[in-house]
């Protein structure tokens, strides 16, 4: 199986822009091409699945 591009806890955003999102997973599994993310829109917690190719790491949040 191919290694996932992102791991749980990574901070990402859509390549086209948008809010910072945290890679999360309520089932403990990634689908083949979808990444589950969560983010806050004001005080409301939002979530959704995104194609891996549509996401990029947020550079200022990279951990060593």
C-alpha positions in Angstrom: 0.0 0.0 0.0 1.3 3.5 -0.8 2.2 5.8 2.0 -0.2 8.6 2.7 1.0 12.1 1.8 -0.3 13.5 5.0 -0.5 12.2 8.6 -3.0 12.9 11.4 -2.2 16.2 13.0 -0.7 17.9 9.9 -1.9 21.4 9.2 -3.0 21.7 5.6 -4.9 24.0 3.3 -6.5 23.7 -0.1 -4.1 24.4 -3.0 -6.6 27.1 -4.1 -6.5 28.7 -0.7 -8.9 28.7 2.3 -8.6 28.2 6.0 -6.0 26.1 7.8 -7.3 22.6 8.4 -6.0 19.8 10.6 -5.8 16.3 9.1 -8.0 14.2 11.4 -9.6 10.8 11.2 -12.6 9.7 13.2 -12.4 6.1 11.9 -8.6 5.6 12.1 -8.5 4.9 8.3 -7.7 6.9 5.3 -9.5 6.1 2.1 -7.3 5.7 -1.0 -7.6 9.3 -2.3 -9.5 11.2 0.4 -8.2 13.0 3.5 -10.5 13.8 6.4 -9.9 17.4 7.7 -11.4 19.6 10.4 -11.3 23.3 10.8 -13.1 26.1 12.6 -15.4 28.6 10.8 -15.7 31.1 13.7 -16.8 29.0 16.7 -18.3 26.2 14.5 -16.3 23.0 13.9 -16.5 22.0 10.2 -15.2 18.9 8.6 -14.9 17.2 5.2 -13.1 14.8 2.9 -10.7 16.3 0.3 -8.8 14.7 -2.5 -5.1 14.3 -1.4 -4.0 16.2 -4.5 -6.1 19.3 -3.6 -4.2 19.8 -0.3 -0.8 21.2 0.6 1.0 21.5 4.0 1.0 24.9 5.6 4.6 25.9 5.5 4.7 27.9 8.7 3.3 25.0 10.7 5.8 22.4 9.5 7.4 20.4 12.4 10.9 19.2 12.3 
